[in-house]
Structure formats: C-alpha cells, structure tokens
Amino acid sequence: DRALAEGMFTEMLDLRCEPDTQVYNSVIQACAKDGDPEAALGYVADLVNRGLPPTSVTYNSLLDAYARSGNVTAMIGTFREM
C-alpha cells in the first residue's frame, strides 16, 4: 500500500535513518502500483542524488509505473537508459 510505504519512508527520514536502495525500491513499486510515474520518478531521482545506484528492480518498477499510466514514450526512454 502506497500510503503505508510513503509513511514509513518519511518516518525513516524523520528518525535520520538513511534509506537504502531496497527501501527506495519498495516505495517506487508502491507508486508504480498506484499508476503514478511522476512520484516514482521523484523517488528514483532522490535515490540517485543520495549516491545510491538504481537496480534492475528500480528500473522495472519505473517501467511498470509508465505502463500503468499508458506512457509508452517514457517507457521506451527508460528502457534505453537501462
């Protein structure tokens, strides 16, 4: 559930816990299931800005988000970026 994932993510940050790639992937997957690629992409950008590498799970979740929203152009661009 996206609200739960984002709430736990925010709580981690509030407690000054550094989220790792796996934590980011969980939130990105939740955004994807919600069909919100913009939110998913925001978390991907934050992940990269923190110096963490995107994984195949990260990219797959982003592709899923674009697929659910019907944005084929962004899907293709993300696939090429992989």
Buried (B, 14 or more C-beta within 10 A) or exposed (E): EBEEBBEBBEEEEEEEEEBEBEBBBBBBBBBBBBBBBEBBBBBBEBBEEEEBEBBEBBBBBBBBBBBBBEBEEBBEEBEEEE
